[in-house]
Amino acid sequence: MTGFENANEERFKEAADKLREKGYMVCNPHETSALLGQLTHSEFLRFDFERILEADFLVALPGWETSLGAVSEILMAVRMDVKVWRWVNFEDYSRITYEQVAAAIGQT
């Protein structure tokens, strides 16, 4: 979310809305922040990592490769065998592989 205008809130909302329309339960980080209040970055990541372990899959928005937080989350998910889908829209997505995460780490 760092480096995006308004922390990419509009794009997160769009993806969450579309997934909910399909019947999925969604954990949107913007909504989580509003519910949990002020957390340190490490507290938020701890909370977030617990949610990753509960998830059926993650959705990565465009630009995830430039966010250290997103790369950390996706690396954890991939290593824990939680599917991560590169989101363009609900009809156009592909699975992110460990090799793609490793390449992003080399770029960050």
C-alpha angles and dihedrals in degrees: 000000000000113000095026124107109264087359088288090288095151093054092046090052092048092052093044092050093050092048092048090051086059091052100258124140107234134202104201112188092220091055091044091054091050091052099042098042123207113001129165115249091255092049090052092048091050090052091045095049090054089054090050090058089052095047128103088209143341129232118218117203122216111284096033089132091069096052117085090200093052092045090051092049094046093046090053092047094048092047090049090050095249109145116243118199123202102228124219095142132322092273096046116053141121136198119261114229132209089250091057091050090049090051090051091051088055089054099046 
